[in-house]
Amino acid sequence: MTSEVCWIWLAERLGAGSKLCRRLLEVFGSPEEIWRAPREQLAVVSMTRHRLDCLADKDLSYAQHIWDDCVRSHIAVVPLADAAYPPPLRDIADPPTVLYVRGTLPDLRNRLTVSVVGTRKATPYGRHAARYFAGTLAQNGCLIVSGMAEGIDGEANRAALDAGSETIAVLGCGVDVCYPSAHRELMRDIIAHGAVISEYPPGADPDRTHFPMRNRIITGLSRGTLVVEAPKKSGALISADLALEQGRDVFAVPADINRPNSAGCNGLIRQGGAELVQSPSDILSYYEHGGSRNAQLVQLGFVQTEELPERKLAAEAPPVVSVPRSMRTLAGSEQECTVWRAVRDGRHTVDSMVEHTGLSASEVLTALTMLEVGAYVIRTGEGYRAADDVQL
């Protein structure tokens, strides 16, 4: 049994997005000791019964299979405690227990890293802006991180490569799976000049539940997140929220007020959630002068100074309660409906929802992301609340 196999076992038992890994390591010291610990010893760490059952299962065969696949396919396994693990990512509340890497993971310790996010259905304007910002930033020594998706993400990764720079692509599937398939050549080039990374093991297919979890890694790797083009309800805006929660800076490119794809970026700027940037030099000069957007937001009261700073909804216009609103019907998945009921019934935190629903943390977080995109739940300083105009 190797250390890597134990790390993989722990990652698979905890699932994506779990905050339990650090608590377990504080108590037991290493994944080997966690694996050796009997159920009654594991129970000293607060966790759900489902998670305790998972950790009490000591079968290493699946973890060994993943490790053997990685060795055969030349995929690096980088555990949370490894010196090669990116320090900025280790600092977030829910870092991946293990990263799977193809290529060479750049050293982020003394380098300005900027993530570029946006819509898959990019307009020519959005594509041009993504190439302009990502390429120019890369030419000036910045490391560009994105998701290799259609639209803005792929344009950003390609522009960094064309500028002669390394780049990182974070996937919502295994690093041996090319998604989208049209980006096969782009993926090969990123592996040759940077890294393709994921917290999902080799062979994992792309799944809609994976991408919200993937976004926290994109923003967690970066000091700043640039939103190039995003509709009013989009995954890119969820990424902006994640970046703020992680204490990162957020920038947004303004665009045509008449286009739906512009509403998200323009709204972020209007609400004060992002720094308006019109050229890459705005971002470069911002950091040259030692700026910290998150610190400014704290002073303005837009971000709360808690363990995980969160946006204050009070900074936005309150709803006009005197005007009757038509009710919307939630047409989500079974898990989304289950989580929405838990929020409606007063379960405000992820941990309380996990305990109440029996779902895993990954499933709850994925459902919450989709509910938030649809404005069925609203994030508050205490957690989440159900929107008033929603019914099942």
BELZIKA-V52893 format. One record per run of one state. SS is the DSSP state (H for helix, E for strand, - for the rest). FROM is the first residue (numbers start at 0). TO is the last residue. If there is no record, write none. Layout:
# BELZIKA-V52893
ss:SS from:FROM to:TO
ss:SS from:FROM to:TO
This chain:
# BELZIKA-V52893
ss:- from:0 to:1
ss:H from:2 to:13
ss:- from:14 to:18
ss:H from:19 to:27
ss:- from:28 to:29
ss:H from:30 to:35
ss:- from:36 to:37
ss:H from:38 to:41
ss:- from:42 to:47
ss:H from:48 to:55
ss:- from:56 to:59
ss:H from:60 to:72
ss:- from:73 to:74
ss:E from:75 to:78
ss:- from:79 to:85
ss:H from:86 to:89
ss:- from:90 to:96
ss:E from:97 to:102
ss:- from:103 to:111
ss:E from:112 to:116
ss:- from:117 to:122
ss:H from:123 to:138
ss:- from:139 to:141
ss:E from:142 to:145
ss:- from:146 to:150
ss:H from:151 to:161
ss:- from:162 to:165
ss:E from:166 to:169
ss:- from:170 to:179
ss:H from:180 to:191
ss:- from:192 to:192
ss:E from:193 to:197
ss:- from:198 to:206
ss:H from:207 to:219
ss:- from:220 to:222
ss:E from:223 to:226
ss:- from:227 to:233
ss:H from:234 to:244
ss:- from:245 to:247
ss:E from:248 to:251
ss:- from:252 to:258
ss:H from:259 to:270
ss:- from:271 to:273
ss:E from:274 to:275
ss:- from:276 to:278
ss:H from:279 to:287
ss:- from:288 to:291
ss:H from:292 to:299
ss:- from:300 to:301
ss:E from:302 to:302
ss:- from:303 to:309
ss:E from:310 to:310
ss:- from:311 to:311
ss:H from:312 to:314
ss:- from:315 to:326
ss:E from:327 to:328
ss:- from:329 to:332
ss:H from:333 to:343
ss:- from:344 to:348
ss:H from:349 to:356
ss:- from:357 to:359
ss:H from:360 to:372
ss:- from:373 to:375
ss:E from:376 to:379
ss:- from:380 to:381
ss:E from:382 to:385
ss:- from:386 to:388
ss:E from:389 to:390
ss:- from:391 to:391
